[in-house]
Amino acid sequence: MEGLSLDMSGTEGVLHTELEGVVMALEWVAAGIDLLSILIMLMGAARFVWGVARSEASRVPERRVQGLNAERMALGRYILAGLELLIVSDIIHTALSLALGDLVFLGLLVLIRATVSYFLDREIRDIREEMSR
């Protein structure tokens, strides 16, 4: 098995040789999407902290619980939106790299993010059901 090896490096394609400006522009677009997704999650975190502090200021225990649950649902929506944008960015980066290793990495990353999204969505649904009772 000594002769078997898998080339994980990328090869130069038409995009990289003839359309280098397009590749650079798409890299900037992907970086912008990364920043936007981080900004969305930070906005969600700030809103969560503010909402929890506001809920904790209530003297009524039921309002505290309802407020916390509402903020958890809102934070989950922000996180899901950020994760979905990060997946878009990862797909762009991988399409531009042309490396098998990057494709494998993308597959694992999408799997992890999709799993997190699934369980987060399920938790949001459970909180919503609990609040409607």
N, C-alpha and C positions, 0 to 999 in steps of 0.2 A: 504494500500500500504506500510505499515511499514515493511513487510517481504522482499520486493524486494530490491535487491542491486546488483550492477554490480562490479565484482572483476576486478579492473584495474591493479592489480599487476601481475608481470610475474611469471612464474613457472619454476623450474629447469628442463631442458630437457637433452637429451643425449649430446648435444654439451657442456653444462655447467658442466656435471658430468664426462663424459668419455673423452671428447676432449677439456679440458680447455686450453691447449696450442694453439689449432686451434682458439678458441674464442679470446684469447689474440692476436694472430697474425693478425686476421681479424680486431680487434679493432685498431691495429697499422696501418694496411693498410687503414682503413677508416680515421684515423687521418691524415695520409699522403696525402690522397685525399683532405681532408679539406684544408691542408696547400697549396697544389698545386693549388687548385681553388682560394684561396686568393692571391697567388703569381701571377696567371694569371690576375686577376682583377687589382692588383697593377701595373703590367707591362702595362696593358691597360691604366690605369690612368696616369702613367708617360709618356707614349707615347702621350696621349691626350694633356697633359699640354705642352709638348715640341712642338707638332704639332701646337697647337693653338698659342703659343708664336711666332713660326716661321711664321705662317699665318698673325698674327697681325703686324709683321714687314714689311709686303708688303705695298707698297704705293698705289697699285691698289685695289680699293674696291671690284671688282669682284673676284680677287684672294683671298681676305680675306674670302669672303663668301664661295667660293669653298673649300678653305682649311679647314675652320671650319666644313663644311658639311662632308668632307672626314674624318676628325678626329672624328666626331660624329659617323659616320658609323663604323669606326674601333673600337672605344670604345665600341659600342654596341655589336660588335662581341666578344670582350674580355669578356664583362659582360655575354653574353649568354653562352659562353664556361664555365665560372666559375660557373654559376648557374646549368648547366647540370652536372658538376662534383659534386657539392654540393648535388644534388638529388641522385646521385649514393652513396655517402657517407651516406646520411640519410637512404637509403634503407638497407645498410649493418648494420648500427647501430640498426635499428628497427628489422631486422631479427635476430640479436643476443640478443636483450633484451627480447623477448617473452612476452612483456606486452601489453595489449590491449590499455592502455593509450598512449603508444608510437606509436602504429599503427594509432590511431586517430590523434595524433599530426603529424605523417608522412603524412597522407592524407591531412591535412590542409596545411602543409608546401609545399607539392608538388603542391597543387592547387594554392597557392599564387605564388610560383616560376614559375609555368606554365603560369599563367596569366601575370606576369611581362614579361616573355619571349615572349609571344604572342604579347603584345603591343610594346615591344622593337623591335621585328622583323618587325612589321608593320611600326614602325617609320623609321627603317633603309630602308625599301622598299620605303617609301614615299620620303626620302631624295635622294635615288638613282634615282628615277623617276624625281625628281626636278632637279637633276644635269644633267640628260641626255637631258633636254629640251634646 
